[in-house]
Amino acid sequence: MTHIAIIVGEHSGDILGADLIQALRQQYPDATFSGIGGPRMKAQGFHALFDMEELAVMGIVEVLGRLRRLLQVRRELVTALLAAKPDVVIGIDAPDFNLRVEAALKHAGIKTVHYVSPSVWAWRPKRIFKIAAATDMVLSLLPFEKAFYDRFNVPCTFVGHTLADQIPLEVDKAAARVALDLDSQAPVLALMPGSRSNEIKGLAADFLHAAQQLQQQQPNLQLICNMVTAQKAQLFEQIWREVAPELRIRLYIGRSREVLTAADSVFIASGTATLEAMLCKTPMVVAYKMNWLTYQLVIRMVSVNYFSLPNLLADRPLVPELLQDAVTVPALVSAMQPLLQAEHRSLDAEFLRLHQQLRCDASAQAARAISELIDGN
């Protein structure tokens, strides 16, 4: 019986992992799956040795606060997988954790795959040698990543993105508004301050204050927000009650696709959610804040002009980006005002072009590449 280990560290990885399990079952109907996963993967019969939230921490300084526990999880996970001897170990994103696990297992003769390329093309490019030592294959979501790996003769397969496969090329905003019980005639602004606690704490207050000003300018403006879990919704609601208790917002849990589809535009934290917003053809203002020391370390190592996925894919500033100290309420309001007007639809054609580029049946492509590695083809 084929045994496949998968390790994910956040909700976007859980989505990829669940889709990958479905695709791999087409190749290996009796396969067993274990490792670290989230609720979507568990629903596919995945056996979780640790909870995904153990790894859901972002930023150099933030990781230091959890380092002892992360090292303990890594040791216990490696020990368990060495004993189980799976046919392949697939680390999905979470490179700082997964690459070390993959390296230990590859050294022991277990085949390893890293799904979702680290941003070696953006910062710390020498990590590519560490990646080559840790993995037998990289599965990349973005087309420009494979070209970078090819330059260093590191095995890499571009598979596209599952979100691009799942989201239709033409979305139905009217149906999404009906599903969320929204007024079909009034404008809709979404707030998406992130899936991690530190992201929500860093961005929610600014998003709320900016939304408050915009709602004062447009009294019929509908505000909606999605959180990935009830726990994160509670955190957002606490901030909301503290900084803008009179603000009218509809808060949803686990309905990001509908929220992004229904919205005319969105304040959004940088990350996979910006790709989802682009695929839903929703204009956005992208923001990100991190610990001050983390930012000082990162900014000295970054070698790209953009940090949001739509801009990286287009290689030009399609959507406004605000980073660190640039994330202010006046800047957010100023960037959002034109997006709430009709002329923003000029982005649709470019969003559609990028959507088509990423629409490759990613999970099937990834499963095919993994099965070839398992079977030695």
C-alpha positions as CSV (number, residue, x, y, z in Angstrom):
1,M,0.0,0.0,0.0
2,T,1.3,3.4,-0.9
3,H,2.0,5.7,2.0
4,I,2.3,9.4,1.2
5,A,3.3,12.0,3.8
6,I,2.2,15.6,3.5
7,I,3.2,18.6,5.7
8,V,1.3,21.9,5.5
9,G,1.6,25.0,7.8
10,E,-1.4,27.2,7.0
11,H,-4.8,27.4,5.4
12,S,-3.6,27.9,1.8
13,G,-1.5,24.8,2.2
14,D,-4.5,22.9,3.5
15,I,-6.4,23.8,0.4
16,L,-3.6,22.6,-1.9
17,G,-3.1,19.5,0.2
18,A,-6.8,18.5,0.1
19,D,-6.9,18.9,-3.6
20,L,-3.7,17.0,-4.0
21,I,-5.0,14.1,-1.9
22,Q,-8.0,13.8,-4.2
23,A,-5.8,13.8,-7.3
24,L,-3.3,11.3,-5.9
25,R,-6.2,8.9,-5.0
26,Q,-6.9,8.7,-8.7
27,Q,-3.3,7.2,-9.1
28,Y,-3.3,5.3,-5.8
29,P,-6.8,4.4,-4.7
30,D,-5.7,2.6,-1.5
31,A,-3.0,5.1,-0.5
32,T,-2.8,6.3,3.1
33,F,-1.9,9.9,4.0
34,S,-0.3,11.3,7.1
35,G,1.8,14.2,8.4
36,I,0.7,17.7,9.4
37,G,-2.6,18.9,7.8
38,G,-5.7,21.0,8.4
39,P,-9.4,20.4,8.4
40,R,-9.8,20.1,4.6
41,M,-7.1,17.4,4.5
42,K,-8.6,15.6,7.5
43,A,-11.9,15.5,5.7
44,Q,-10.1,13.5,2.9
45,G,-9.0,10.9,5.5
46,F,-5.7,12.4,6.3
47,H,-4.1,11.3,9.6
48,A,-2.6,14.4,11.3
49,L,0.3,13.7,13.6
50,F,0.3,17.4,14.6
51,D,-2.2,20.2,14.2
52,M,-1.5,22.6,11.3
53,E,-1.7,25.6,13.6
54,E,1.6,24.5,15.2
55,L,3.3,25.9,12.1
56,A,1.1,28.9,11.4
57,V,3.6,31.6,12.4
58,M,5.1,34.2,10.0
59,G,8.2,36.4,10.4
60,I,11.7,36.0,11.6
61,V,11.2,37.5,15.1
62,E,7.7,35.9,15.5
63,V,9.2,32.4,14.8
64,L,11.8,33.0,17.6
65,G,9.0,33.2,20.2
66,R,7.8,29.7,19.1
67,L,11.2,28.2,18.3
68,R,11.4,25.6,21.1
69,R,8.0,24.1,20.2
70,L,8.7,24.2,16.4
71,L,12.0,22.4,17.0
72,Q,10.2,19.8,19.1
73,V,7.5,19.2,16.4
74,R,10.2,18.9,13.7
75,R,12.2,16.3,15.7
76,E,9.1,14.2,16.5
77,L,7.8,14.5,13.0
78,V,11.2,13.4,11.4
79,T,11.4,10.5,13.9
80,A,7.9,9.4,13.0
81,L,8.4,9.6,9.3
82,L,11.7,7.8,9.4
83,A,10.0,4.9,11.2
84,A,7.0,4.9,8.8
85,K,9.2,5.1,5.7
86,P,6.6,6.7,3.4
87,D,7.0,6.4,-0.4
88,V,7.3,10.1,-0.7
89,V,7.2,13.2,1.6
90,I,5.6,16.3,0.2
91,G,6.2,19.6,2.0
92,I,3.6,22.2,1.0
93,D,5.0,25.8,1.4
94,A,6.3,26.6,5.0
95,P,9.8,26.4,3.6
96,D,11.7,27.2,6.8
97,F,10.2,24.2,8.5
98,N,9.6,21.8,5.6
99,L,13.0,22.1,3.9
100,R,14.8,21.0,7.0
101,V,12.4,18.0,7.4
102,E,12.8,17.2,3.7
103,A,16.6,17.3,3.9
104,A,16.7,14.9,6.9
105,L,14.4,12.4,5.1
106,K,16.1,12.7,1.7
107,H,19.4,12.0,3.4
108,A,17.8,8.8,4.8
109,G,16.8,7.7,1.2
110,I,13.1,8.8,1.3
111,K,11.9,10.7,-1.8
112,T,10.9,14.3,-1.2
113,V,8.9,17.0,-3.0
114,H,8.5,20.6,-2.2
115,Y,5.1,22.0,-3.4
116,V,5.0,25.8,-3.7
117,S,8.4,27.3,-4.4
118,P,10.0,29.5,-1.8
119,S,10.5,33.0,-3.1
120,V,14.1,32.4,-4.0
121,W,13.7,34.6,-7.0
122,A,12.8,37.5,-4.7
123,W,15.2,37.2,-1.8
124,R,18.0,35.0,-0.5
125,P,18.6,33.3,-3.9
126,K,21.3,31.1,-2.5
127,R,18.6,29.1,-0.8
128,I,18.2,27.3,-4.1
129,F,21.2,25.2,-3.2
130,K,19.5,24.3,0.1
131,I,16.3,23.4,-1.8
132,A,18.3,21.2,-4.3
133,A,19.9,19.3,-1.4
134,A,16.5,18.8,0.4
135,T,14.2,17.8,-2.5
136,D,14.0,15.5,-5.4
137,M,11.5,17.9,-7.1
138,V,9.9,21.3,-6.8
139,L,6.4,21.9,-7.9
140,S,5.9,25.6,-8.7
141,L,2.6,27.5,-8.9
142,L,3.9,30.4,-10.9
143,P,5.3,30.3,-14.5
144,F,8.3,32.5,-13.9
145,E,9.6,30.3,-11.1
146,K,10.5,27.3,-13.3
147,A,12.8,29.4,-15.4
148,F,14.7,30.4,-12.3
149,Y,15.1,26.7,-11.3
150,D,16.2,25.7,-14.8
151,R,19.1,28.2,-14.6
152,F,20.5,26.1,-11.7
153,N,19.5,22.7,-13.1
154,V,17.2,22.0,-10.1
155,P,14.2,19.7,-11.1
156,C,11.1,21.8,-11.2
157,T,7.6,21.3,-12.7
158,F,5.2,24.2,-13.2
159,V,1.8,22.9,-12.4
160,G,-0.3,26.1,-12.2
161,H,-2.6,26.9,-9.3
162,T,-5.6,25.0,-8.0
163,L,-7.4,28.3,-7.3
164,A,-7.2,29.1,-11.0
165,D,-8.8,25.8,-11.8
166,Q,-11.5,26.1,-9.2
167,I,-12.7,29.7,-9.9
168,P,-14.5,30.1,-13.2
169,L,-13.0,32.5,-15.7
170,E,-16.2,34.5,-15.5
171,V,-17.5,35.0,-12.0
172,D,-21.1,35.7,-11.0
173,K,-21.0,38.7,-8.7
174,A,-24.8,39.0,-8.6
175,A,-25.2,35.4,-7.4
176,A,-22.5,35.9,-4.7
177,R,-24.4,38.9,-3.4
178,V,-27.6,36.9,-3.2
179,A,-25.8,34.1,-1.3
180,L,-24.5,36.6,1.2
181,D,-27.8,38.4,1.5
182,L,-26.4,41.7,0.2
183,D,-28.1,44.6,-1.6
184,S,-27.5,44.0,-5.3
185,Q,-27.5,47.7,-6.1
186,A,-25.3,49.2,-3.4
187,P,-21.5,49.1,-3.6
188,V,-19.6,46.5,-1.6
189,L,-16.2,46.8,0.0
190,A,-14.5,43.7,1.6
191,L,-12.0,43.7,4.4
192,M,-9.5,40.8,4.4
193,P,-6.8,41.5,6.9
194,G,-5.2,38.0,6.8
195,S,-5.5,34.5,8.1
196,R,-2.8,34.7,10.8
197,S,-3.3,36.3,14.1
198,N,-0.3,38.6,13.8
199,E,-1.6,39.8,10.3
200,I,-5.1,40.6,11.8
201,K,-3.6,42.4,14.7
202,G,-1.4,44.4,12.4
203,L,-3.9,45.4,9.7
204,A,-7.5,45.2,11.0
205,A,-7.5,48.5,12.8
206,D,-6.2,50.4,9.8
207,F,-8.6,48.6,7.5
208,L,-11.5,49.4,9.8
209,H,-10.7,53.1,10.1
210,A,-10.3,53.4,6.4
211,A,-13.6,51.7,5.8
212,Q,-15.2,54.0,8.3
213,Q,-14.1,57.1,6.3
214,L,-15.2,55.5,3.0
215,Q,-18.6,54.6,4.5
216,Q,-19.0,58.2,5.7
217,Q,-18.3,59.3,2.1
218,Q,-20.7,56.7,0.7
219,P,-23.4,56.0,3.2
220,N,-24.8,53.1,1.1
221,L,-21.4,51.4,1.0
222,Q,-21.8,47.8,2.3
223,L,-18.8,46.4,4.3
224,I,-18.2,42.7,4.5
225,C,-15.3,40.7,6.0
226,N,-14.3,37.0,5.9
227,M,-12.3,35.2,8.6
228,V,-10.9,31.7,8.1
229,T,-12.0,30.3,11.5
230,A,-14.3,31.3,14.3
231,Q,-11.3,32.0,16.5
232,K,-9.9,34.5,14.0
233,A,-13.4,36.0,13.6
234,Q,-13.4,36.5,17.4
235,L,-10.1,38.3,17.2
236,F,-11.3,40.5,14.4
237,E,-14.5,41.3,16.2
238,Q,-12.6,42.3,19.3
239,I,-10.5,44.8,17.3
240,W,-13.7,46.0,15.5
241,R,-15.5,46.7,18.8
242,E,-12.5,48.5,20.2
243,V,-11.7,50.9,17.2
244,A,-15.0,51.3,15.3
245,P,-17.9,49.8,17.3
246,E,-20.5,51.8,15.3
247,L,-19.3,50.5,11.9
248,R,-21.8,48.4,10.0
249,I,-20.0,45.2,8.8
250,R,-21.3,41.7,7.9
251,L,-18.8,39.2,9.2
252,Y,-18.5,35.7,7.6
253,I,-16.4,32.7,8.4
254,G,-14.9,30.4,5.8
255,R,-16.6,32.1,2.8
256,S,-13.6,34.0,1.2
257,R,-14.6,33.0,-2.3
258,E,-18.1,34.4,-2.0
259,V,-16.9,37.5,-0.2
260,L,-14.3,38.3,-2.8
261,T,-16.7,37.6,-5.7
262,A,-19.4,39.8,-4.2
263,A,-17.1,42.7,-3.5
264,D,-16.5,45.7,-5.8
265,S,-13.1,46.0,-4.2
266,V,-11.1,44.8,-1.2
267,F,-8.6,45.8,1.4
268,I,-6.4,42.7,1.6
269,A,-3.3,41.4,3.3
270,S,-0.6,40.2,1.0
271,G,-0.5,36.5,0.4
272,T,-2.5,33.8,-1.4
273,A,-5.7,35.7,-0.8
274,T,-4.5,38.4,-3.3
275,L,-4.4,35.7,-6.0
276,E,-7.9,34.6,-5.1
277,A,-9.1,38.2,-5.3
278,M,-7.5,38.5,-8.8
279,L,-9.1,35.3,-9.9
280,C,-12.5,36.6,-8.7
281,K,-11.8,39.7,-10.8
282,T,-11.9,42.0,-7.8
283,P,-9.7,45.1,-7.6
284,M,-7.7,45.4,-4.4
285,V,-5.5,47.5,-2.3
286,V,-2.8,45.2,-0.9
287,A,-1.2,45.9,2.5
288,Y,1.3,44.2,4.8
289,K,2.9,44.9,8.1
290,M,5.3,42.8,10.1
291,N,7.4,43.1,13.2
292,W,9.8,46.0,13.0
293,L,12.9,43.9,13.3
294,T,11.6,41.3,10.8
295,Y,11.0,44.1,8.4
296,Q,14.5,45.6,8.8
297,L,16.0,42.1,8.1
298,V,13.7,41.3,5.2
299,I,14.0,44.7,3.4
300,R,17.7,44.3,3.1
301,M,17.4,41.0,1.3
302,V,14.5,41.5,-1.1
303,S,15.4,42.0,-4.8
304,V,12.0,42.5,-6.5
305,N,9.9,45.5,-7.2
306,Y,6.6,44.2,-6.0
307,F,5.3,42.0,-3.2
308,S,1.7,41.2,-4.2
309,L,1.0,38.2,-6.4
310,P,-1.0,40.1,-9.1
311,N,1.8,42.5,-9.6
312,L,4.5,39.8,-9.6
313,L,2.6,37.8,-12.2
314,A,2.0,40.9,-14.4
315,D,5.5,42.3,-13.7
316,R,3.9,45.8,-13.4
317,P,1.9,47.7,-10.8
318,L,-1.6,46.4,-11.5
319,V,-2.8,46.9,-8.0
320,P,-1.8,49.4,-5.2
321,E,0.6,48.1,-2.6
322,L,1.3,49.5,0.8
323,L,4.0,48.1,3.0
324,Q,4.9,48.7,6.7
325,D,4.9,52.4,7.5
326,A,3.2,53.2,4.2
327,V,0.1,51.4,5.6
328,T,-1.8,54.5,6.9
329,V,-5.5,55.3,6.9
330,P,-5.2,58.2,4.5
331,A,-3.1,56.1,2.1
332,L,-5.6,53.3,2.2
333,V,-8.6,55.6,1.6
334,S,-6.8,57.4,-1.2
335,A,-5.9,54.1,-2.9
336,M,-9.3,52.7,-2.5
337,Q,-11.5,55.6,-3.7
338,P,-10.9,55.1,-7.5
339,L,-11.5,51.4,-7.2
340,L,-15.0,51.9,-5.9
341,Q,-15.8,53.7,-9.2
342,A,-16.9,52.1,-12.4
343,E,-13.6,52.7,-14.3
344,H,-11.8,50.0,-12.3
345,R,-13.3,47.3,-14.6
346,S,-10.4,48.1,-16.9
347,L,-8.5,45.5,-14.8
348,D,-10.8,42.7,-15.9
349,A,-8.9,41.8,-19.1
350,E,-5.5,41.6,-17.4
351,F,-6.9,39.6,-14.5
352,L,-8.5,37.2,-17.1
353,R,-5.2,36.8,-19.0
354,L,-3.3,35.9,-15.8
355,H,-6.1,33.6,-14.8
356,Q,-5.8,31.7,-18.0
357,Q,-2.1,31.4,-17.6
358,L,-2.4,29.7,-14.3
359,R,-5.3,27.4,-15.2
360,C,-3.4,24.1,-15.8
361,D,-5.4,21.5,-13.8
362,A,-2.7,21.9,-11.1
363,S,-3.6,19.1,-8.7
364,A,-3.7,16.5,-11.6
365,Q,-0.4,17.9,-12.9
366,A,1.2,17.7,-9.4
367,A,-0.1,14.2,-8.8
368,R,1.3,13.1,-12.2
369,A,4.7,14.5,-11.4
370,I,4.7,12.9,-7.9
371,S,3.6,9.5,-9.2
372,E,6.4,9.5,-11.7
373,L,8.8,10.2,-8.9
374,I,7.3,7.4,-6.7
375,D,7.3,4.9,-9.5
376,G,10.8,5.9,-10.7
377,N,9.7,7.0,-14.2
